[in-house]
Amino acid sequence: MGKLGILLVIVLGAIAVAQLVRVYEHTLKLKKTSEHDINDRDNNLNAWLMLLFMFFQFGGYIYLMLAYGWTGRGPSASIEGEETDWLLNLNIIIISAVFFLTNFLLFYFSYKYVRKPGVKATFISHNNKLELIWTVIPAVVLAVIIILGLRTWNSLTSIGSDKAVVIELYAKQFDWTARYSGEDNVLGKFDYKLTTGTNELGIITTKTIEDAIVDREKKVNDINKLLSDADTVMSDSLIETKEFTLSHNERILRSLYQLKENHKVELDKQAEDDIIVKGVLVLCVDQEYEFNFRAMDVLHSAYFPHFRAQINAVPGMTTRTKFTPIMTTDEMRKIKNDPKFKYVLLCNKICGKAHYKMKMDIEVLSKAEFAAWMLAKKKETFKLKYGAAPDVKEGDMAKEGTSPSGDMPAELASGEAAPMKKEDEI
Ligand SMILES: [Cu+2]
């Protein structure tokens, strides 16, 4: 049975209902009563049904609470999450109280004040006291919820303490990339104009700027050559497109020259010790983390359900949140009695077709395990993966003690850059 069959059943069903109503109207006419005359038996039945419905929804609410363990969130895996949980619980208590009270009044009064023969209803047009009560009480309760919420929100989105480790999370359709800030705990600066296949996060170093300029100059030259080539025959619309692409590339090239002029070589160090990680975000237990978020394309929302953190990742601006994991993945597996349990970072904003699978696993390790993992990752700094600027002397940087890669093997220190992947034309 296809869609047509379903449609046919719906239409026939509607016709059947309409016919039944007509039959009912005719019976009433035969009985010489109007359909507006409702007898006491029908009224009492409806009054009892009201009461039954009230018990049904109260029972359902209590059953769900018991079946899923309060709100179904499970234990919080971060210090900050416990405060958020406290707030959520306060809200649930208030909401539940209002739910039970208002629904009780609605359904019980419908039952109690069912029409009785000979009893006339009292007509009340206005009551100032009642108006005041149902305006002031919700206003006060809402004010308390908002003030407490804002206080928590401000503390969660403020800059981390001195002990906080800074990590950047970069969102794009449809995955997350983490950038650890390295030994100096400072993230290198970035500029979208430097984004290429080998510098996905657009990190600024002397070398990435140089490479981007070379790349962009080549693009400009290629188009110029094509446009001035007398042997190439092009349609007017193609010429227009090429000229548009040319002016776009020239504009970017001009800002790249500017970027180069304003760039301070000392800043290279901030970027070069950064470590870019995909796939699994590895964290250390009892360590405060400050997460900075960026988005490449559209709005995303970083959601850490177990750590009770969520914040939007917005193109063109950096957003921030922080938390301190208090349970390793292994500890949580024991609590949940689930050996396959994994913490996750999800995207909680419908950002496109494959939004549902925009996810990054999170592994919280003990201090010793994390130190071992980090030691291995030190061999994957941005400098070692991308390459350093040819004019920066390794010895000088090591002497200053600010570069973690001062002791790197000579063959890696030579800074062989991976070839730049050609960026798509606009
Ligand atoms: Cu997304």
Boltz pocket constraint, residues with backbone or C-beta under 6 A from the ligand:
constraints:
  - pocket:
      binder: B
      contacts: [[A, 171], [A, 172], [A, 173], [A, 174], [A, 299], [A, 300], [A, 301], [A, 347], [A, 348], [A, 349], [A, 350], [A, 351], [A, 355], [A, 358]]
      max_distance: 6.0
